[in-house]
């Protein structure tokens, strides 16, 4: 709805605000509206806002040039102490005539109100919240809707990023994923998640995820879990990893099982596992594990192995 609304909308006077720095208004809202009206034939979008920003920078420069000619500014400038002069001008000043004094005054005013140009560049002369509420017919916008609308109207984003990975994608809303897709337009995305583990309602389905990234990034490839047992093992990842001691033990045992399995050897039985003295502590990946008498059922022992042997070859559902 935001994309459709932006394509057909026009900026109204209430969608704009004055350019100010602190309590000082430098460009009135009517001046901003005049700059927008100058490019009324261009639809709302990044091109329009870029042209309006250039026009506002020019108008602000003319405003500062006029302000620098006032006697009040001259007196304030000439009353600066040595440290303040060095901070503003890079040296101490002693103007010889009115022309030189006017040049110093212009530099001084530009230094005082340099932040106003930043306000223009950030687009603070646009009331993004009001535009969004008018387009969507809502009384308020969510944070994700506000960010996405600002990207639609003003452009921006991180075009240098090459890879973006999002874990637990099933917990993201459609709007949040649209923000990521637009903010990183040239990145290669990898999205990991399990649709059945969503922690709240209203999040994006995997079909919606595919539609979003197909529209913005073209081809979408899917890697799904191969077996049901693999799915259960991946789902138990959090509970196994929650205990550091259990996690380290599982890594040692899984590493040994994985090496023997890839070499074509037969996995030894429970009692055939090699033993070592309990006082000796070896690196988790340097030697086979020391078996201990099971405190639970054999199924819990096997779960740790299935977890570590399943996840390397069968990652959770991913789009690239």
N, C-alpha and C positions, 0 to 999 in steps of 0.2 A: 504493500500500500504506500509506503514512503517513496519508493522509486516512481510509481505511477503518479503520485501527487506532485513530486518535485518536477517531473517532466511537463506538467500542465499548469503549474502555479505561476503567479507573478508576485513579486515582493510588494507588500503594502507599507504605507508609512509607519504603521504600528509594529512592523517587523524589524524596524531599525531603531538604533539609539545613538546618542551623541558620542563623540570621541572625547574622553576626559582623562586627565591624569591627576589622581587624587581628587581634590575638590575643584580643580580648575577645568572648566569646559573649554576645549580648544576648537572643536567643530560641532556646531549644533546639529540636532537630528534633521532639521530642514536642509542643511548643507549636505548631509549624508544622503538624504532622499534625492537631492538634485544630482549627485554623482551617480546614483543608481538609475535615475530617469534618463541620463545621458546615453545609457546603453540598453534602453528598454526593448530594442529589437532582438536582443540576445537572450535565449532561454536561461532560466536559473540553473547554475552549475558552476564547476570550477573555472570555466573561461570567463563567465560574467564576474565572479568574485575577484579574479585576478585583475581584470580591467578596472573594476571599482576601486580596488586597493591602490592601484597606480594613481588613479584620479585623486583619491583621498590623501595620498602622500604629497602630491603636488599642492593641493589646497592647504595642507598643514604647513608645508614649507612657506607658502605665501603668508599664512597667518603668523608664523614665527618671524618672518622678515619684517612684517608690519609692527609686531610687538617689540622688536629690537630697537626701534627708533624712538621709543618713549623715553622721556627724561628719567622716569622712575627706574627703568632698567639700567640706564647709564650710571646713575648714582649708586645703585646696588653693586654694579660691576666694579666701579672705581673704589668702593669701600671694602673690597676683598683683601684679606691679609695675604702674606707671601705664600703660605702653604696652600691656601685656596686657589691662588693664581696659578701656581705650579700644577695643581690637580686639574684645573679647567683648561689652561692654555699650554701647559708643558713648560712654562717659563714665567718669569715676572714680566709685567707689562708696564709700559709708560707711554701711552699714545701721544704722538706729537701734534695731531690735528684732529678735526671732527671726522674726517674720512677714515682715519685709522681707528678712531674710537668706535665708529659705527661698525667696522669689520669685527672688532673685538666683541662688541655687544651682540652681534649676530651669532658668533661662536658661543658666547655665554648662554644665550637663549636656547640654542640647539642642544647644549649640554644639559640645561635644566629640564627640557621637555623631550629628551631622547626616548623616554619610555612611551611617549604617545605613538611613535612610529611602530613600536612593538605591539601596542594595542590594536592598531590597524592591521598589522600582519597576522595577528592571532584571530582576527575576525570578531572582536568584541563589539563591533558596531552592528552585528547581526544578533537578533533575538531568536536563537535556535529553538528555545523552548516554546515560544509562541508559534513559530512556524510549524513545529511538529504537532502541537495541540490542534492547530487549525487544519492541518492535513489529515490527521487521524481522527479528529473529532473527540479528543480525550481531554480531560482536565489536567493531566500530568503525564510526563514521559518517564520511562525507565532510563537508567544510566546508559544501557546498551542502545536504546532507541535514539537517545540524544547524540551519542558518539557516531552512530551510523548515519544519522541525518546530517551531521556536520561534515562527514566524509563525502556524502552525496553533494552537498552544496558547495563546499570549499575545496574538495580534493584532499590531497595529502596522503600519508601512509609511509611505510618503509619499503622502498623499492630495491634496496640493496640486499635484503635478506634472501638467502637462497634456500634454506630449509627451515621448516617449522614443524615440530612434533607436538601433538595435543593428546594427552593421556586422559582416560575416563571421559571420552567424548560423549557418552550417553547422558552426562550430567549437564551439558550445555544446551541453552535454548537456541531456537532458530536465529534469533536476532544476534546473539553473541557470536555464533559461527559466521554469520554474514559480515559482522564487523571484522573478524579475523581474516576472512577471505578477501575483503576489500582493502584492509590495512596492509596486507602482504600480497600484493597483486602478482608478483613474479616468483614467489616462493614455491618450493615443492613441499606439499603437505603430507604428513603421515599422521593419521588419526587412529588411536587405539581405544577400544572399549568393548563392553558387553551390554547389549541392549536390555538384557534382563536384570542388570544391576543398577538401574537408574534409581537415585535416592530421593527423587521428588517427581511430582507430576508436571506436565507442561514442557518437558524437555524434547529435543528434536529426535525423531525416529531415524533409523538408519536410511530409510528411503529419502527423507528430507535432507539428511547429510549429503547423500549422493547427488540430489538435485542441486543443492547449493554450490557444491564444488564443481559439478559438471558445467554449470552456467558460468562460473568465474574462471575456472582453470582448465576446462576442456575434459580430456579423458580421465576417468576414474577407474582404478584397478582395485579389486577386492581380494583379500586373502582371508578365508574363513577357517574356523577350527574344523579339523578333519573327523574327529570321533567324539562321542559323548563322554568317554572317560577322560579325554584330553580337556574337555570343557570343564568337567568337575575339578580336575587338578588345578587348572588356571584360576578357577573361582576360589580355591582354598589358599591361594597365594598369600592373601592378607593375614589369615589366621596363623599360617606357619611362620611368616616373617615377623609377626608381632613379638616373638620371643627371641632375643639375640642369641641365646645359648642354643635354642632349638634350630635357629637358622644356620648357625655355624656348623652344627652337627649334620644338618641336612646337606649342606654344601660339601662336606667331606665325603659323606656316603654317596651322594649323587655323582660327584666327580669320579670316584672309583668305579661306580656302576657304568657311567657313561664311557669311560676309557675302555673297559672290558667289552662293552657291547659293540663299540665301533670297531674293535679288533677281531670280532667274530668269536670271542671266547664265551664260554657258558658262565652265567652269573652264579657264583657259589651259593650254597644254601646258608641258612642262618648260622648254623654251628660251624660251617667251614670257613667263615670269615677269619682272616688273620688277626691275632691278638698282639697287644703291646702293653707294657706296664702302664698303669694308670698315672704314675707320677710323671711320666714323660709327656710333654706337650709338643706335638709336631705342627708344622704349617698346615693349614686347612687344605692346600692343594698339592702338597709335596709327597704324601704317602697315603696308603689305604687307611680306612677308618678302623678304630678299635670298637668292636661290638660290645655292648653291654646287655645285661639281662633286660628284656623288655618290660617296661612298667605298664604298658597297656596291651591292647590286642595286636596281633600281627598285622591287621589291616591298617592300623595307624602307621606302622613301620613302612608298609608298602606305599602308603599315600605320599610319604616324603619322597620316595623314589619316583613315583609317577609324576609328581609335581615337577621335579627337576629334569626328567627325561622328556616330558611333554613340551615344556615351554620353549626350549631352544629351536625345535623344528616346527612348532605350531604356535606362533604368537597369536595373541588375541586379534579379533577381526580388525583389519587395517585397510585404510584407503591410501593410495599413493598418488 
